[in-house]
Each structure stands twice: as structure tokens, then as C-alpha cells.
Amino acid sequence: MSRKNTRRGRKNKQTVNTSNTEYDTNNTDCNSDNTEQLPHNPEMGDVSAFTFGDPEPVLDGHFNDYAGVFLDHNGEYYQPPVSLQGLARLLRANAYHGPILEFKTNVVMRGFEGSEVLKRRVMYAAATDYNVFLNCYFQRIRNGFGETVDVRHLPAINMRKLKEPGRYGMLNRRGQLIKFRLGEVVHIKNYDVNQTIYGVPWYLGAIQSMLLNEDATLFRRKYYLNGAHVGYIFYSSSAGLSGDDQKSIKQAIKGSRGLGNFRNMFLHIPNGREKDIQILPVGDFSTKDELEKIKNISRDDIIAAHRQPAALAAVLPSGNSNFGDISKVDPIYEKNEIIPIREQLETINDWLPEWGRVSFSSPLLES
């Protein structure tokens, strides 16, 4: 390719920055309807057709494809590699993701032993942030001697790492940046291989399944509210239908829509032929268990992404199977998944006086 063509290709390529993630819109035209106008025939009237069926990803772009983080346009702080607001909205996308994270937080806080410096409610909020964002922040309140006498929680969704090493800021509702002093904020995060500024959740690989589960639920709800049908085309080629007849049929069809509106329609066309009126279904809903399969598969993906046993995720066993003794599953889950999270949170003790340190106990493993 010549240098001239390369420059032209770069000029035609557009990127849209949405939720701190770049999406390539080079080959996507959101305003086009893919409609193809067929050759005009005066005897048949205007006929048009359109193509459909191309793959349409929920998140059009490389959601996880980033190389580190970058300074904001004002040059004061680093933007998170993933939209924190988007991660917060995902908590309510389906019936599993949010409750699993809440359950994990409750298990983490089981056996927490606080102190006068770090209260239980502060650690609970920090543990919630850590499970959702893999980031949590504490504000140290120090006395005149530099000793930490109180610890407060800072919401991770609003926290940003400043350009200056070791300094952090918090965005208020107006988008204004509140800067903290050096050493005032303690940031606990996981390690990300692409950058070392923020932590990144490992469950990002299950985002498609989370949204697919939501889409399946919304489709079933719309299907139910639409009178238990996907939709159809009322096709007529009869020359005996006048304009008034067509309006009457349209009004009757509109009146039959909605939940509980199951109505029969009588239609008489003088000298009509057999196929003057046809009902053509639009969607294929022949397999009644299709939505159930989608929800089950996406549910399994979500549970697997959180590494939580199905017995602890309020999932009913299928058929005549069972999950065995749940009392044996809980200690293994706590040992493999919960204790590493507690150990991360306990690193706050490095900034606390000896008399104000916190700890976690594990009664199930100690017994």
C-alpha cells in the first residue's frame, strides 16, 4: 500500500472514546439501515428489502485491549483502564453477579476483628470496593506526632491516582478533583500485567455472559408482555381490500396486542383466493427451552468467573443430582478464595499503630 493510501485510510478511521475505552468505528455506520432498493416495476409498486443477521457484539470494540493507563486531558490524574461506573452498573445486570459479590464480601467480613482505629463499617465498605473494583482506598487521620488515630473509607469509584508519585485525588459530584496530601491515602489493589496504577477485576471475561443473561431475561419479559408471541407479518395480496378495510384490520391487530388480549378476528373478502391473507412469523420461537438454556449457560459462566461453588450461589441442582455436603464446601471456598482477599486487606496494618491493627479469624478452618 502506498504512503498516500495509508494516510487516506488513517484519515477515514474514527475512534469514539466511551467509558475510557476506545472503540473502532471504521467499518460501522450506526445510521445506515442496510436497505437495498430493488429495481422499480410500475406494475408491482415499490419493493425494498434489507439484509440482517451479521454478528452484533454487545460491546463493539476491544473492551479488554489496552496498554496501561493514561493521564486525563487535564494532565492531573490517571484514568482507570476500565470504566468504574460501568462496573458498578453491572452489579444489577442479572440475578447472579451482584449477589455473588455481596456474598463474597459477607464471607470476607466473617470473623473480622476491628479496632478503635479501623471500625467494622469502614472495612466492610473497603471489602465491597475491593471485590467489585479490585481497588479500595483508606484515608489516614494522623495526630501531631504522625501516628494514625483513625481510618476512613474513600469510595473507589471516585478515586484517582494523581500524576505526582504517592498522591491521590477524589472526584466530587461536580467532577472537581479533591487532592489529598502525600501519604494520606492507602491504596490496596491487585496486580495487573498491563499497568501498575489501578487494579482490574478478573471477572471481565464474563461480562458478555452477564449481559447475555440480562438480554435473555428482557427478551422473555417483552415476549410475555407482547401477548406471548415474537411478532408476525400480516400479508395481504387481495385486490378486494379497500382503504377502509385496511384501516379496520390495522385497528383490530393493534387491539389484540398486549398481555391477556387474546382475540379472534373474522375477515371476509368477496371473491377472495386461498392465499390472499397470510400470517408470516418474524421470529423463530419453536424451541421453548432456548431461553432457559441461554440463562443456564450464562449463569455457569458468571459463577465460574467468580470461582464460587454452585452450592454457595443459591443454584438448584438439576435433575436428581445434588451438591453434596455444603458444610464441606464452605471451608474449602474460604481457604482458597476468601483468605487471600483477607490477606490483601490486612496490609492496611502496615500503616496502623500496633495497638490499632485489625485481623480476621477463620473459625471453620480452626475447628
C-alpha positions, 0 to 999 in steps of 0.5 A, a space after each residue: 500500500 502506498 504512503 498516500 493510501 495509508 494516510 487516506 485510510 488513517 484519515 477515514 478511521 474514527 475512534 469514539 472514546 466511551 467509558 475510557 475505552 476506545 472503540 473502532 468505528 471504521 467499518 460501522 455506520 450506526 445510521 445506515 439501515 442496510 436497505 437495498 432498493 430493488 429495481 422499480 416495476 410500475 406494475 408491482 409498486 415499490 419493493 425494498 428489502 434489507 439484509 440482517 443477521 451479521 454478528 452484533 457484539 454487545 460491546 463493539 470494540 476491544 473492551 479488554 485491549 489496552 496498554 496501561 493507563 493514561 493521564 486525563 486531558 487535564 494532565 492531573 490524574 490517571 484514568 482507570 483502564 476500565 470504566 468504574 461506573 460501568 462496573 458498578 452498573 453491572 452489579 444489577 445486570 442479572 440475578 447472579 453477579 451482584 449477589 455473588 459479590 455481596 456474598 463474597 464480601 459477607 464471607 470476607 467480613 466473617 470473623 473480622 476483628 476491628 479496632 478503635 482505629 479501623 471500625 467494622 463499617 469502614 472495612 466492610 465498605 473497603 471489602 465491597 470496593 475491593 471485590 467489585 473494583 479490585 481497588 479500595 482506598 483508606 484515608 489516614 487521620 494522623 495526630 501531631 506526632 504522625 501516628 494514625 488515630 483513625 481510618 476512613 473509607 474513600 469510595 473507589 469509584 471516585 478515586 484517582 491516582 494523581 500524576 505526582 508519585 504517592 498522591 491521590 485525588 477524589 472526584 466530587 459530584 461536580 467532577 472537581 478533583 479533591 487532592 489529598 496530601 502525600 501519604 494520606 491515602 492507602 491504596 490496596 489493589 491487585 496486580 495487573 500485567 498491563 499497568 501498575 496504577 489501578 487494579 482490574 477485576 478478573 471477572 471481565 471475561 464474563 461480562 458478555 455472559 452477564 449481559 447475555 443473561 440480562 438480554 435473555 431475561 428482557 427478551 422473555 419479559 417483552 415476549 410475555 408482555 407482547 401477548 406471548 408471541 415474537 411478532 408476525 407479518 400480516 400479508 395481504 395480496 387481495 385486490 378486494 381490500 379497500 382503504 377502509 378495510 385496511 384501516 379496520 384490520 390495522 385497528 383490530 391487530 393493534 387491539 389484540 396486542 398486549 398481555 391477556 388480549 387474546 382475540 379472534 378476528 373474522 375477515 371476509 373478502 368477496 371473491 377472495 383466493 386461498 392465499 390472499 391473507 397470510 400470517 408470516 412469523 418474524 421470529 423463530 420461537 419453536 424451541 421453548 427451552 432456548 431461553 432457559 438454556 441461554 440463562 443456564 449457560 450464562 449463569 455457569 459462566 458468571 459463577 465460574 468467573 467468580 470461582 464460587 461453588 454452585 452450592 454457595 450461589 443459591 443454584 438448584 441442582 438439576 435433575 436428581 443430582 445434588 451438591 453434596 455436603 455444603 458444610 464441606 464446601 464452605 471451608 474449602 471456598 474460604 481457604 482458597 478464595 476468601 483468605 487471600 482477599 483477607 490477606 490483601 486487606 490486612 496490609 492496611 496494618 502496615 500503616 496502623 499503630 500496633 495497638 490499632 491493627 485489625 485481623 480476621 479469624 477463620 473459625 471453620 478452618 480452626 475447628 
